[in-house]
């Protein structure tokens, strides 16, 4: 191999490893986002809403309207972060231009699946059952693989089917914790809602790859977060409010939430980490490949419970964030299943041999 070929090989290898690093960081950011958005929804006015007195709110409002409100605040703030970064980098004009293009419309559709549907379901699940639902939502790569087979006729290899089986087995292991007298009241419903989130993100994963392959990842993530935030804020939240008795409830709760000085700083932090959870995933996929990028990002099934336990349980001292050993084992097992779906482990050995 000539010196030029060796230099090229070294550059490609470095680019590949950086992509893996970014994809892993995206999963870590997702775990941090999960912890801080939950912390925000336990402070200030949120503590009053979820407290013993509930301020006269119905069970429906507490479970679904507040869940939609939390998702709307997080994604809207995340969109502000994204737009600000795009403006600083001189990409805001490109963001506006891309909205009415085919890749832009694909990203809008992906955002609607992953934002109002999956994002709200995820936060509702966190409020109902805690961080134990995070590995369930990490089923999205398995769901994405199945949907790709149905919609796009993509082949499912025996290795991928084994990975899907491992993920399903792990989810049943997590679900088994719902059996018993000491299980939280909302655990079963939380696990069901978490599956809805996994389904929404699985659909998003099927269609978002095309959009992000055609436009800059920072523009794509700005479209994604902006559409998700506005759809949550202007569509889903009012719909839930109407179902709860009146559209005026959405504006009333929103006003109380944004003026809660104890809670909003944590939403600003969660919105920041949510932005990088998705943007680093997009960029990492482009550098190391979507399959490996999904595997590395899917490790949030482990990072999520870990950061929730560290931040909420250890540092803040909130009770109920400890996970039983079977849930930790299932979270790691889920990550193994996701890895098998995404790529053949033997490929890593081949890459090492080439180097």
C-alpha positions as CSV (number, residue, x, y, z in Angstrom):
1,X,0.0,0.0,0.0
2,X,1.4,3.4,-1.0
3,X,1.8,6.2,1.4
4,X,-1.1,8.0,-0.2
5,X,-3.3,5.0,0.1
6,X,-2.3,4.6,3.8
7,X,-3.1,8.3,4.4
8,X,-6.5,7.9,2.8
9,X,-7.2,4.7,4.8
10,X,-6.2,6.5,8.0
11,X,-8.5,9.4,7.1
12,X,-11.5,7.1,6.4
13,X,-10.9,5.2,9.6
14,X,-10.8,8.4,11.6
15,X,-14.0,9.7,10.0
16,X,-15.7,6.4,10.8
17,X,-14.6,6.4,14.4
18,X,-15.8,10.0,14.8
19,X,-19.2,9.0,13.5
20,X,-19.4,6.2,16.0
21,X,-18.5,8.6,18.8
22,X,-21.1,11.1,17.8
23,X,-23.8,8.4,17.6
24,X,-22.9,7.2,21.1
25,X,-23.0,10.8,22.3
26,X,-26.5,11.2,20.8
27,X,-27.7,8.3,23.0
28,X,-26.1,9.9,26.0
29,X,-27.8,13.2,25.2
30,X,-31.1,11.4,25.0
31,X,-30.6,10.0,28.5
32,X,-29.8,13.5,29.8
33,X,-32.8,15.0,28.0
34,X,-35.0,12.4,29.7
35,X,-33.7,13.2,33.1
36,X,-34.0,17.0,32.8
37,X,-37.4,17.1,31.3
38,X,-38.6,14.8,34.1
39,X,-36.9,17.1,36.6
40,X,-38.6,20.2,35.1
41,X,-42.0,18.5,35.3
42,X,-41.5,18.0,39.1
43,X,-40.6,21.6,40.0
44,X,-42.6,24.8,40.5
45,X,-46.2,24.7,39.3
46,X,-45.7,21.1,38.0
47,X,-45.2,20.0,41.6
48,X,-48.5,21.5,42.5
49,X,-50.2,19.9,39.5
50,X,-48.9,16.5,40.3
51,X,-49.1,16.9,44.0
52,X,-51.7,15.5,46.4
53,X,-54.1,18.4,45.9
54,X,-53.7,18.4,42.0
55,X,-55.2,21.9,42.0
56,X,-58.5,20.5,40.9
57,X,-57.2,18.9,37.7
58,X,-58.8,15.8,36.4
59,X,-57.0,12.5,35.9
60,X,-57.2,13.0,32.1
61,X,-55.6,16.5,32.4
62,X,-52.8,15.3,34.7
63,X,-52.0,12.3,32.5
64,X,-52.4,13.5,29.0
65,X,-52.7,17.3,28.8
66,X,-49.7,17.9,31.1
67,X,-47.8,15.3,29.2
68,X,-48.5,17.1,25.9
69,X,-47.6,20.4,27.6
70,X,-44.3,19.1,28.8
71,X,-43.5,17.7,25.3
72,X,-44.6,21.0,23.7
73,X,-42.3,23.1,26.0
74,X,-39.3,20.8,25.5
75,X,-39.6,20.6,21.7
76,X,-40.4,24.4,21.3
77,X,-37.3,25.3,23.4
78,X,-35.3,22.8,21.4
79,X,-36.5,24.4,18.2
80,X,-35.3,27.8,19.5
81,X,-31.9,26.3,20.2
82,X,-31.8,24.8,16.7
83,X,-32.9,28.0,15.0
84,X,-30.4,30.1,17.0
85,X,-27.5,27.8,16.1
86,X,-28.6,27.8,12.4
87,X,-28.8,31.6,12.4
88,X,-25.3,31.9,14.0
89,X,-23.9,29.6,11.3
90,X,-25.7,31.4,8.5
91,X,-28.0,28.6,7.7
92,X,-31.4,30.0,8.7
93,X,-32.2,31.1,5.2
94,X,-31.5,27.6,3.9
95,X,-33.9,26.3,6.6
96,X,-36.7,28.5,5.3
97,X,-36.0,27.5,1.6
98,X,-35.9,23.8,2.4
99,X,-39.4,23.8,4.1
100,X,-41.2,23.6,0.7
101,X,-38.9,21.0,-0.9
102,X,-39.4,17.3,-1.2
103,X,-36.8,16.4,1.5
104,X,-38.2,19.2,3.7
105,X,-41.7,17.8,3.4
106,X,-40.3,14.3,4.3
107,X,-38.7,15.8,7.4
108,X,-42.0,17.5,8.3
109,X,-43.9,14.2,8.1
110,X,-41.1,12.5,10.1
111,X,-41.4,15.3,12.7
112,X,-45.1,14.8,13.1
113,X,-44.6,11.1,13.7
114,X,-41.7,11.6,16.1
115,X,-42.9,14.7,17.8
116,X,-46.6,15.0,18.7
117,X,-47.1,11.3,18.7
118,X,-43.9,9.7,20.0
119,X,-42.6,12.6,22.0
120,X,-45.8,13.1,23.9
121,X,-46.2,9.4,24.5
122,X,-42.7,9.2,25.8
123,X,-43.2,12.0,28.3
124,X,-46.6,10.6,29.4
125,X,-44.9,7.2,29.8
126,X,-42.1,8.7,31.9
127,X,-44.7,10.4,34.2
128,X,-46.7,7.2,34.6
129,X,-44.0,4.6,35.1
130,X,-40.6,6.3,35.3
131,X,-37.4,5.4,33.5
132,X,-38.3,1.8,33.2
133,X,-40.2,2.7,30.0
134,X,-37.0,3.9,28.2
135,X,-35.9,0.5,27.1
136,X,-39.4,-0.2,25.7
137,X,-39.2,3.0,23.6
138,X,-35.8,1.7,22.4
139,X,-37.7,-0.9,20.4
140,X,-38.0,1.7,17.6
141,X,-35.1,0.3,15.6
142,X,-36.8,-3.1,15.7
143,X,-40.1,-1.6,14.7
144,X,-38.4,0.5,12.0
145,X,-36.8,-2.7,10.6
146,X,-40.2,-4.5,10.4
147,X,-41.9,-1.4,8.9
148,X,-39.1,-1.1,6.3
149,X,-39.8,-4.8,5.3
150,X,-43.5,-4.1,5.0
151,X,-43.4,-0.6,3.4
152,X,-40.2,-0.6,1.4
153,X,-39.8,-4.4,0.9
154,X,-36.4,-4.3,2.6
155,X,-35.0,-7.7,3.4
156,X,-35.0,-9.0,6.9
157,X,-32.0,-11.3,7.4
158,X,-31.9,-14.1,10.0
159,X,-29.5,-11.9,12.0
160,X,-32.0,-9.0,12.0
161,X,-34.8,-11.3,13.0
162,X,-32.7,-12.7,15.9
163,X,-32.1,-9.1,17.0
164,X,-35.8,-8.3,16.9
165,X,-36.5,-11.5,18.9
166,X,-34.0,-10.4,21.5
167,X,-35.6,-6.9,21.8
168,X,-39.1,-8.4,22.2
169,X,-37.8,-10.8,24.9
170,X,-36.1,-7.9,26.7
171,X,-39.3,-5.9,26.6
172,X,-41.2,-8.8,28.1
173,X,-38.6,-9.0,30.8
174,X,-39.2,-5.3,31.6
175,X,-42.9,-5.7,31.4
176,X,-42.7,-8.6,34.0
177,X,-41.8,-5.9,36.6
178,X,-45.4,-4.7,36.3
179,X,-46.5,-8.0,38.0
180,X,-46.6,-7.8,41.7
181,X,-48.1,-5.8,44.6
182,X,-45.2,-3.4,44.7
183,X,-45.5,-2.2,41.1
184,X,-46.3,1.5,40.6
185,X,-50.0,2.2,39.8
186,X,-49.4,3.5,36.3
187,X,-46.7,1.0,35.3
188,X,-48.8,-1.1,32.9
189,X,-50.4,1.9,31.2
190,X,-46.9,3.5,31.0
191,X,-45.4,0.5,29.3
192,X,-48.3,0.5,26.7
193,X,-47.9,4.2,26.1
194,X,-44.1,3.7,25.7
195,X,-44.8,1.2,22.9
196,X,-46.8,3.9,21.1
197,X,-43.6,6.1,21.4
198,X,-41.5,3.3,19.9
199,X,-44.0,2.9,17.0
200,X,-43.9,6.7,16.3
201,X,-40.1,6.8,16.3
202,X,-40.0,3.6,14.2
203,X,-42.1,5.3,11.5
204,X,-39.9,8.4,11.8
205,X,-36.8,6.3,11.3
206,X,-38.2,4.8,8.2
207,X,-38.8,8.1,6.4
208,X,-36.3,10.5,7.9
209,X,-33.3,8.9,6.3
210,X,-34.3,10.1,2.9
211,X,-34.8,13.7,4.0
212,X,-31.5,13.9,5.9
213,X,-29.6,12.4,3.0
214,X,-30.6,15.3,0.8
215,X,-30.1,18.3,3.1
216,X,-27.7,19.5,5.8
217,X,-28.2,17.7,9.1
218,X,-28.4,21.0,11.0
219,X,-31.1,22.2,8.7
220,X,-32.9,18.9,8.9
221,X,-32.9,19.0,12.7
222,X,-34.1,22.6,12.7
223,X,-37.1,21.5,10.6
224,X,-37.7,18.5,12.8
225,X,-37.7,20.4,16.1
226,X,-39.6,23.4,14.8
227,X,-42.4,21.4,13.3
228,X,-42.6,19.1,16.3
229,X,-42.7,22.0,18.8
230,X,-45.3,24.0,16.9
231,X,-47.5,20.9,16.3
232,X,-47.4,20.0,20.0
233,X,-48.1,23.6,21.0
234,X,-50.7,24.6,18.5
235,X,-52.4,21.3,17.6
236,X,-52.0,18.5,20.1
237,X,-52.2,20.5,23.3
238,X,-55.4,22.3,22.2
239,X,-57.0,19.0,21.1
240,X,-56.3,17.4,24.5
241,X,-57.6,20.6,26.2
242,X,-60.9,20.4,24.2
243,X,-61.2,16.7,25.2
244,X,-60.7,17.8,28.8
245,X,-63.5,20.3,28.7
246,X,-62.3,23.5,27.0
247,X,-59.7,24.9,24.7
248,X,-59.0,27.7,27.1
249,X,-57.4,25.2,29.4
250,X,-54.3,24.9,27.1
251,X,-53.6,28.6,27.2
252,X,-54.1,28.8,31.0
253,X,-51.8,25.8,31.7
254,X,-49.2,27.1,29.2
255,X,-49.1,30.5,30.8
256,X,-48.6,29.0,34.3
257,X,-45.9,26.7,33.0
258,X,-43.8,29.3,31.2
259,X,-43.9,31.6,34.2
260,X,-42.8,28.9,36.6
261,X,-39.2,30.1,37.5
262,X,-38.3,26.9,39.3
263,X,-39.2,24.6,36.4
264,X,-38.3,26.5,33.2
265,X,-34.5,26.4,33.6
266,X,-34.7,22.6,33.5
267,X,-36.8,22.7,30.3
268,X,-34.1,25.0,28.7
269,X,-31.5,22.3,29.6
270,X,-33.7,19.4,28.4
271,X,-34.4,21.2,25.1
272,X,-30.7,21.7,24.6
273,X,-30.0,18.0,25.1
274,X,-33.0,17.0,23.0
275,X,-31.6,19.0,20.1
276,X,-28.2,17.2,20.2
277,X,-29.8,13.8,20.9
278,X,-31.3,14.1,17.4
279,X,-28.7,16.2,15.5
280,X,-25.8,14.1,16.6
281,X,-27.7,11.0,15.6
282,X,-28.3,12.4,12.1
283,X,-24.6,13.5,11.8
284,X,-23.3,10.2,13.3
285,X,-25.4,8.2,10.8
286,X,-24.0,10.1,7.9
287,X,-20.4,9.4,9.1
288,X,-20.5,5.8,10.2
289,X,-23.6,4.6,8.4
290,X,-27.3,4.5,9.4
291,X,-27.1,0.9,10.6
292,X,-24.2,1.4,13.1
293,X,-25.5,4.8,14.0
294,X,-28.8,3.4,15.0
295,X,-27.0,0.7,17.1
296,X,-24.9,3.3,19.0
297,X,-27.8,5.7,19.4
298,X,-30.1,2.8,20.6
299,X,-27.8,2.5,23.7
300,X,-30.0,5.2,25.2
301,X,-32.0,2.1,26.5
302,X,-29.1,2.0,29.0
303,X,-28.1,5.7,29.2
304,X,-31.7,6.8,29.9
305,X,-32.3,4.8,33.1
306,X,-28.7,5.4,34.2
307,X,-28.9,9.3,34.0
308,X,-32.4,9.3,35.4
309,X,-31.1,7.3,38.4
310,X,-28.0,9.5,38.8
311,X,-29.6,12.9,38.4
312,X,-33.1,12.3,39.8
313,X,-32.4,9.6,42.3
314,X,-28.9,10.3,43.6
315,X,-28.4,14.1,43.2
316,X,-31.9,15.3,43.6
317,X,-33.0,12.6,46.0
318,X,-36.3,11.7,44.3
319,X,-37.7,8.3,45.3
320,X,-38.7,5.7,42.8
321,X,-35.9,5.9,40.3
322,X,-34.1,2.8,41.3
323,X,-34.5,0.0,38.8
324,X,-34.7,-3.7,39.7
325,X,-31.8,-5.9,38.4
326,X,-33.9,-7.5,35.8
327,X,-34.7,-4.2,34.2
328,X,-31.0,-3.3,34.0
329,X,-30.2,-6.6,32.5
330,X,-33.0,-6.2,30.0
331,X,-31.8,-2.8,29.0
332,X,-28.4,-4.1,28.2
333,X,-30.0,-7.1,26.4
334,X,-32.1,-4.6,24.4
335,X,-29.0,-2.8,23.3
336,X,-27.5,-6.1,22.1
337,X,-30.6,-6.8,20.1
338,X,-30.6,-3.3,18.5
339,X,-26.9,-3.8,17.6
340,X,-27.7,-7.1,15.8
341,X,-30.6,-5.5,13.9
342,X,-28.4,-2.7,12.8
343,X,-25.3,-4.5,11.7
344,X,-23.3,-7.8,11.6
345,X,-20.8,-7.8,14.4
346,X,-18.4,-9.7,12.1
347,X,-18.1,-6.5,10.0
348,X,-16.3,-4.8,12.8
349,X,-13.7,-7.6,12.8
350,X,-13.3,-7.2,9.0
351,X,-12.8,-3.5,9.3
352,X,-10.1,-4.1,12.0
353,X,-8.4,-6.6,9.7
354,X,-8.4,-4.1,6.8
355,X,-6.8,-1.4,9.1
